C-alpha cells in the first residue's frame, strides 16, 4: 500500500512533516472552539431532509452556475443569500448549483475566509 505524502504541520511556524493536518506535537493543542460552537450538520439544518432535497435539486440543475467559466458539474446546493444574513433556508429561489471550487471562492469572498467573519 503506498504511503501518503508528508506535508508540513498546519501549526504556524512548525516545520515538522506529517501525513495528518498537525504533527504529533501540535495535534493535542488544536483549537476546537470553532467546531464546538458550530454544531453538527444536522443541527444546522442539513439533515436527511436536506440531503434528499439536495439530490433532487442537483438532478434538476446538474451544472455549476458558473459552468461557462469553470465547466464543472454541480456538487453543492448553495444559498445565494446566506441564511446567517437573513436568506431563506428552504426557498428554492435562494438556491444555486455550484461545484466545490466555485463554492469555496464564493464563501471566502463573503466570510473573509471560510467562516472567519471579516
Secondary structure, 3 states (H helix, E strand, C coil): CCCCCCEECCCCCCCCEECCCCCHHHHCCCCCHHHHHHCCCCCCCCCHHHHHHHHHHHHHCCECCCHHHHCCECCEEEECCCHHHCCCCCCHHHEEEECHHHHHHHHHHHHCCCCCCC
